[in-house]
Amino acid sequence: MRPEAVLVEIGRRLAHARKNEGLSAGELARRANLSRRYLAMAERGDANLSLLKLVSLARALKMPLRELCDVDVGHAPELRVALLGLRGAGKSSVGRALANRLEVPFFELDQLVEQNAGLRLGSIFEIHGEDVYRRHQREALEMWLKQHGSGVLAPGGSIVSDDPAWQRLRGTCRTVWLKAKPHEHFQRVVDQGDVRLAQRNPRAMAELEKILSEREPRYALADKTVLTSGLTPEGIADEIAAWVVN
């Protein structure tokens, strides 16, 4: 890895850790006894970080120094992108297009959950409940991280409500929120052929709006937000790919 790429990766980890701790840039700079301008440069990958400054930042973030700067300088950096959003956001179609552009494999986390559990998702929820689903989700995510250095992942929309899985995802992947309006989510699901959504629940739209409202603050913590209205999956993939490689 080129030296400047190492600084960019450390900067990305700094920004992730700061957001995970719920700290503003000013507060972290104060705790680490650094200027806010220097911290901003560090998170962009523009600062020539010294060991002492890295130690100060790690202490302020309450994280081991090795997690901040254990970067494999001898190999190409890992390229993991996780797409976030409710059902109907376009995670599968955009994910496949993005994976093609980045020349990495594409995975849907819920499919890995089913493989891990040996059951369909509906059966997991019906027989065992949400807690067991979340356990399988965390296990599937860990397995994917261990087996794949690079890839595009489409997790279920509820992953942001599972704190351990959400924090793990944010710490290991570049996260992108595919943002759409409630009626767009609804219409896309119907367009995919699932008219049962409205037929079995007349209040489906109201419930979807409520879920989106609850999850939006966490979706907004993603590294990048793409407003998908009026865009094709290919166009969205192009935008994300340009962001990832630059």
C-alpha positions as CSV (number, residue, x, y, z in Angstrom):
1,M,0.0,0.0,0.0
2,R,1.3,3.5,-0.9
3,P,2.2,5.7,2.2
4,E,-0.6,8.1,1.3
5,A,-3.1,5.3,1.2
6,V,-2.1,4.2,4.7
7,L,-2.9,7.7,6.0
8,V,-6.2,7.7,4.2
9,E,-7.1,4.3,5.8
10,I,-6.1,5.5,9.3
11,G,-8.1,8.7,8.7
12,R,-11.1,6.6,7.8
13,R,-10.8,4.6,11.0
14,L,-10.4,7.8,13.0
15,A,-13.6,9.2,11.6
16,H,-15.5,5.9,12.2
17,A,-14.3,5.6,15.8
18,R,-15.1,9.2,16.6
19,K,-18.7,8.8,15.3
20,N,-19.1,5.5,17.1
21,E,-18.1,7.3,20.4
22,G,-20.6,10.1,19.5
23,L,-17.9,12.8,19.6
24,S,-17.8,16.0,17.7
25,A,-14.5,16.8,15.9
26,G,-14.0,19.7,18.4
27,E,-14.5,17.4,21.4
28,L,-12.1,14.7,20.1
29,A,-9.5,17.4,19.3
30,R,-9.8,18.8,22.8
31,R,-9.4,15.4,24.4
32,A,-6.4,14.5,22.3
33,N,-4.9,18.0,22.8
34,L,-4.8,18.6,19.1
35,S,-6.2,21.4,17.0
36,R,-9.5,20.9,15.2
37,R,-7.8,21.7,11.9
38,Y,-5.2,19.0,12.5
39,L,-7.9,16.4,13.3
40,A,-9.8,17.4,10.1
41,M,-6.6,16.8,8.1
42,A,-6.0,13.5,9.9
43,E,-9.5,12.2,9.1
44,R,-9.0,13.2,5.4
45,G,-5.7,11.4,5.3
46,D,-3.7,14.7,4.7
47,A,-1.8,14.8,8.0
48,N,1.6,13.4,8.6
49,L,0.7,11.6,11.8
50,S,3.4,11.1,14.4
51,L,3.3,8.1,16.8
52,L,2.6,10.4,19.8
53,K,-0.3,12.0,18.1
54,L,-1.7,8.5,17.2
55,V,-1.4,7.5,20.9
56,S,-3.2,10.6,22.0
57,L,-6.0,10.0,19.6
58,A,-6.3,6.3,20.5
59,R,-6.5,7.2,24.2
60,A,-9.1,9.8,23.6
61,L,-11.2,7.3,21.6
62,K,-10.7,4.6,24.2
63,M,-9.5,2.2,21.6
64,P,-6.3,0.0,21.3
65,L,-3.6,1.7,19.2
66,R,-3.3,-1.4,17.0
67,E,-6.9,-1.1,15.9
68,L,-6.2,2.4,14.6
69,C,-3.0,1.7,12.7
70,D,-2.8,-2.0,12.0
71,V,-2.8,-1.6,8.3
72,D,-1.3,-4.2,6.0
73,V,1.2,-2.1,4.0
74,G,2.3,-5.1,1.9
75,H,-0.9,-5.9,0.2
76,A,-3.7,-4.1,-1.6
77,P,-6.2,-2.5,0.9
78,E,-9.4,-4.3,1.6
79,L,-12.3,-2.9,-0.3
80,R,-15.6,-3.5,1.4
81,V,-18.7,-1.6,0.7
82,A,-22.0,-2.1,2.6
83,L,-25.3,-0.7,1.2
84,L,-27.9,0.5,3.6
85,G,-31.6,1.2,3.3
86,L,-35.1,-0.2,3.7
87,R,-36.5,-2.9,1.5
88,G,-37.0,-1.3,-1.9
89,A,-33.9,0.9,-1.6
90,G,-32.3,-1.0,-4.5
91,K,-29.5,-2.6,-2.5
92,S,-29.5,-5.8,-4.6
93,S,-29.6,-4.2,-8.0
94,V,-27.2,-1.4,-7.1
95,G,-25.0,-3.9,-5.3
96,R,-24.6,-6.2,-8.3
97,A,-23.8,-3.2,-10.6
98,L,-21.3,-1.8,-8.1
99,A,-19.6,-5.1,-7.6
100,N,-19.1,-5.4,-11.4
101,R,-17.6,-2.0,-11.5
102,L,-15.2,-2.6,-8.6
103,E,-14.5,-6.2,-9.8
104,V,-15.3,-7.7,-6.4
105,P,-18.0,-10.2,-5.4
106,F,-21.5,-9.3,-4.2
107,F,-23.3,-10.8,-1.3
108,E,-26.7,-10.4,0.4
109,L,-26.3,-10.9,4.1
110,D,-29.7,-12.4,4.6
111,Q,-28.8,-15.2,2.2
112,L,-25.7,-15.9,4.3
113,V,-28.0,-15.8,7.4
114,E,-30.2,-18.5,5.8
115,Q,-27.2,-20.6,5.0
116,N,-25.8,-20.2,8.5
117,A,-29.2,-21.1,10.2
118,G,-30.3,-23.8,7.7
119,L,-33.7,-22.1,7.5
120,R,-35.5,-19.5,5.4
121,L,-35.8,-16.1,7.0
122,G,-39.5,-16.4,7.6
123,S,-39.0,-19.7,9.5
124,I,-36.3,-18.1,11.6
125,F,-38.6,-15.4,12.8
126,E,-41.6,-17.6,13.1
127,I,-39.9,-20.4,15.0
128,H,-37.2,-18.7,16.9
129,G,-37.9,-14.9,16.9
130,E,-35.9,-11.8,16.2
131,D,-33.2,-12.4,18.8
132,V,-32.1,-15.6,17.1
133,Y,-32.2,-13.9,13.7
134,R,-29.9,-11.2,15.1
135,R,-27.5,-13.8,16.5
136,H,-27.3,-15.5,13.1
137,Q,-26.9,-12.1,11.4
138,R,-23.8,-11.3,13.6
139,E,-22.4,-14.7,12.9
140,A,-22.9,-14.5,9.2
141,L,-21.3,-11.0,9.1
142,E,-18.3,-12.2,11.0
143,M,-17.9,-15.2,8.7
144,W,-18.2,-12.9,5.6
145,L,-15.5,-10.5,7.1
146,K,-13.1,-13.4,7.7
147,Q,-13.6,-15.0,4.3
148,H,-13.7,-11.9,2.1
149,G,-11.1,-9.1,2.1
150,S,-13.1,-7.2,-0.5
151,G,-16.7,-7.2,-1.6
152,V,-20.0,-5.4,-1.8
153,L,-22.6,-6.4,0.9
154,A,-26.3,-5.8,1.1
155,P,-27.4,-6.3,4.7
156,G,-31.0,-6.3,5.8
157,G,-32.5,-2.9,6.5
158,S,-32.8,-3.6,10.2
159,I,-29.1,-4.1,10.8
160,V,-28.8,-0.5,12.0
161,S,-31.1,-1.5,14.9
162,D,-28.8,-4.3,16.0
163,D,-26.0,-2.4,17.8
164,P,-23.2,-5.0,17.8
165,A,-23.7,-5.8,14.1
166,W,-24.2,-2.1,13.1
167,Q,-21.0,-1.0,14.9
168,R,-19.1,-3.9,13.4
169,L,-20.3,-3.1,10.0
170,R,-19.4,0.6,10.3
171,G,-15.9,-0.4,11.6
172,T,-15.1,-2.7,8.7
173,C,-16.9,-1.4,5.7
174,R,-17.5,1.8,3.8
175,T,-21.2,2.4,4.3
176,V,-23.6,3.9,1.8
177,W,-27.2,4.8,2.5
178,L,-29.4,4.5,-0.5
179,K,-31.9,7.1,0.5
180,A,-35.4,7.1,-1.0
181,K,-38.8,8.4,0.0
182,P,-41.4,6.1,1.7
183,H,-43.6,5.9,-1.4
184,E,-40.6,5.0,-3.6
185,H,-39.7,2.1,-1.3
186,F,-43.3,0.9,-1.4
187,Q,-43.7,1.3,-5.2
188,R,-40.4,-0.5,-5.9
189,V,-41.5,-3.5,-3.8
190,V,-44.8,-3.6,-5.6
191,D,-43.0,-3.3,-9.0
192,Q,-40.9,-6.3,-8.0
193,G,-44.1,-8.3,-8.0
194,D,-44.9,-8.3,-4.2
195,V,-48.4,-6.9,-4.3
196,R,-49.1,-8.9,-1.1
197,L,-47.5,-6.0,0.9
198,A,-50.5,-3.8,0.5
199,Q,-53.1,-6.5,0.2
200,R,-52.4,-8.1,3.6
201,N,-51.9,-4.8,5.4
202,P,-53.8,-1.7,4.5
203,R,-51.6,0.3,6.9
204,A,-48.4,-0.9,5.2
205,M,-47.4,2.6,4.0
206,A,-47.9,4.1,7.4
207,E,-45.9,1.4,9.0
208,L,-43.1,1.8,6.4
209,E,-43.0,5.6,7.1
210,K,-42.7,4.9,10.9
211,I,-39.9,2.4,10.4
212,L,-38.0,4.7,8.1
213,S,-38.4,7.6,10.5
214,E,-37.0,5.5,13.4
215,R,-34.0,4.3,11.4
216,E,-33.1,7.5,9.5
217,P,-30.8,8.9,12.2
218,R,-28.6,5.7,12.0
219,Y,-28.8,5.5,8.2
220,A,-27.5,9.1,8.2
221,L,-24.3,8.0,10.0
222,A,-23.2,6.2,6.8
223,D,-20.0,7.4,5.2
224,K,-22.0,8.4,2.1
225,T,-25.6,9.1,1.3
226,V,-27.0,8.8,-2.3
227,L,-30.3,10.3,-3.1
228,T,-31.7,7.6,-5.4
229,S,-34.8,9.4,-6.8
230,G,-34.8,9.4,-10.6
231,L,-31.5,7.4,-10.8
232,T,-31.0,4.0,-12.3
233,P,-29.1,1.3,-10.4
234,E,-26.2,1.7,-12.9
235,G,-26.1,5.5,-12.3
236,I,-26.1,5.0,-8.6
237,A,-23.3,2.4,-8.9
238,D,-21.3,4.8,-11.0
239,E,-21.5,7.5,-8.3
240,I,-20.5,5.1,-5.5
241,A,-17.7,3.6,-7.5
242,A,-16.3,7.1,-8.3
243,W,-16.4,7.9,-4.5
244,V,-14.8,4.6,-3.5
245,V,-11.8,4.8,-5.8
246,N,-11.0,8.5,-5.2
